[in-house]
Amino acid sequence: IRFSSDTWLQLQTLATLAENGYRAVAIDLPGKARWRAQPQERWGLGEAHPTTWALCLGAAVVVSPSLSGMYSLPFLFQHNHLVKAYVPVAPICTEKFSAEQYAQIKTPTLIVYGDQDVELGQVSLNNLQHLPKHQVLVLQGAGHACYLDKPAEWHHGLLTFLQHLE
């Protein structure tokens, strides 16, 4: 709610990814920050946002912090063939899917959370750990927006995960 694509610019996440040979695109949620959709445009949960297709990303690594879980999780379940890997950072809505549903998804996943995130960190881990091809990155001393608290550790963990995908 508090963050936008500018967060990834200011944190240097987009620059870090680009410096390491990755094409990174930050997309704001509907109604947030730089979102320019008309009020009558509504995208249901799990519907692929047209921006994704317009950018011709192909199979992408989806990084999804917090509130964006309401979009990324349904997208993962409905279009996992378009997701090369998934990096949820203490997302919401993880309880909406069963362990059996998670077990069906074979997408490599890096579950990220801060150990000081007492609300969503452990809850999301408890649900997401049912994804069969997952790894966990716990940022020590970090809260809910753990990438802000520990940017160096965040970037290192993300890059290590991405490098192992290749």
Salt bridges, closest charged atoms under 4 A:
ASP6 OD1 - ARG34 NH2 2.72
ASP117 OD2 - HIS144 ND1 2.68
